[in-house]
Amino acid sequence: RFKINGELNLNFGKETENWLNDHFYKRKKILDFYKKINDLILSRNGNENTLIGKDGWLFYKLDNSVEHYQNIDPYSHEDLEQFEEVLTNRQAWLNKLGIKYYIFIAPDKNKIYGEFYPDYIKKINNIGHGQQLREYLKDKINIIYPYEELLNEKKNELIYWKTDTHWNEYGA
């Protein structure tokens, strides 16, 4: 009962659970089976942070990572001009101090191992943010974006962990 003598029954949940266990034949086995099926379904779809690709490869899926893989939203000309202004000002300031200035852009795992991304996620454009920024600023800022180097090197060594979203020691 939900109420006893007009008062809320604070044991309602526990009593209901006991009643169901007494009256629902094999309830625990059914719930265990349900949990196994649910875990299997969730493991195929990843979780809120990861996307499961082909052959069990895991990819990060937050922070618009999937959209970045697809190259859906390239930088506008205004975006690139703003990057240029900020970075060239920073470079000029550091040069006055005798400090060399480099920008390092680490390619995302999905850019290097995109062949393991699920087939239903397609690239819209061929050029991504890192490549776009490097190309736009190539004569103005020292940008290191080892995209091609990592693509070539993955033929010889694993660059990113298969079941993690980070690169390994060799990739770094």
N, C-alpha and C positions, 0 to 999 in steps of 0.2 A: 504494500500500500504506500502511496505517495504521502498521504496524511494519516496520522493516527491521533484520535481525539482532537481534531481541528489543528493539530500542530504538524509542521513539516517533519517527515520521517528522515532523519539524518543518516539512516542505514539503508535507505531505499536502493542505492546503487549496489551495495554488497549483497543485500537480500535478493535483488533481481538476478545478479550474477549467479548466486547459489541456486535459485530456482531454475534458471536456464540450464545450468550444469546438471541438475537432477532430472529435468524433463526433456532434454534435447540429446537423444542418443548419439554418441560419438562426436559430440560438439568439439572437443579438444582436437581430435584428428582432423575434422573439417577445417577448423581455424588454422591449424598448422599447415594444411594443404593450401589454403587460401594465401597464407603468408609466403609460402614457397613460390606460388604462381605470381604473386604481386612482386616479390623480389626479382624474379626472372624478367618480368616486364620492365621494371624500373632499371635493371642492369642493362637492358638493351637500349634504353632511351637515355642513359646517363643520369645525371642528377642536375640540380640547378646550376652547377658550376662547369660540368663537363658534358661533352658530346661524344658519343661512341661512334667511331668511324669503322671502316673496313678492317677486318682481321684483328679487331679488338684495340685499335689505336684510339687513344683518348685525346681530346682537344678541348681547350678552354672555350667557353661559350658566352662569358659575360663581357661587359664593356664593349659591346658591338663587335665582338671578335668575328662572328659569322659574317656580318656585313662587311667588315674589313677584308676578310678572305675573298668575298665576292667582288670587291672593289666597286661597290654600289655608289658611294658618295665621294667622288674625287674632290680634292681641294679646289676651291674657286681661285681665280686669279687674285682676288682680294686677300684670301687666306695666305697664298704664297707670298704676296707683297708684304704682308704683316710679319710672316716668318723671317723674310729677308731683312726687314727693318730691325727687328729685335736681335737677330743673330749677328748681323753686321755691326750693330752698335756694341754688342757684347764683345765681339772679336776686336774691334778698335780699342776698346777699353783695356782688354787683356794684352794687346800688342804694346800699348803704352807702358805696361808693366813688364814687358819682356817675356810674356807667357804665350806659348803657341796654343791655338784654340782648335779643337776638333769636336765634331758631333759624331757620336756613334749611335747608329740605329740598328737594334737587334731584330732581325726578321722573325716574325711569329712562326711557331711550329707549323701552322696550317699553310704558310707560304712555301715552306720547304718540303713538307710531306702532304701536300694537297691531294695527291693521288689516293690517299687513304681517307679522305673526307667522304661522307655519305654521298651517293650518286644524286640524291634529290637536291643537293645544294650546289648550284652552278655559279661560276664566275660570270659577272656581267661585263666587266672591262678587264683588259690584260694588265694594266698598270695600276699598282697599289700606291698607298700614301708614301711609303719609304722611297720607292723608285721615283715617284713624282717629285718629291722634295729634293732628292739627290740630283735629279736632272735639272731642276729649276735653279738650284744654288751651286751647281758644280764649278763655276768660275769665280765664285764669291766666298764660299765657306768650305773648309776641309770637312767633308762628310764621308764617313766610313759606313757603308751599308753593304755588308758581305753577302748579299743575296746570291749572286751568281757563284761565288766561291763555295758557299755552303751547298748549293744545288749540285755542284760538281763533286764536292768532297763526300756527299752522302752516298755516292757510289762505292766508296772505300770503307767508310766508317759510319756508325750510327751517330747522328748529330744531336737529336732530341730523344728523350726516353719515350718508349712506345706507350707506357701506361702512366705517364706523368705529363704535365703541360710545360715543363721546363727543359731547357737543353742540358745535356750532360757535360762532363768535364772536357771531353774532346770538342764538342761543339763550341763551348765557351773559349 
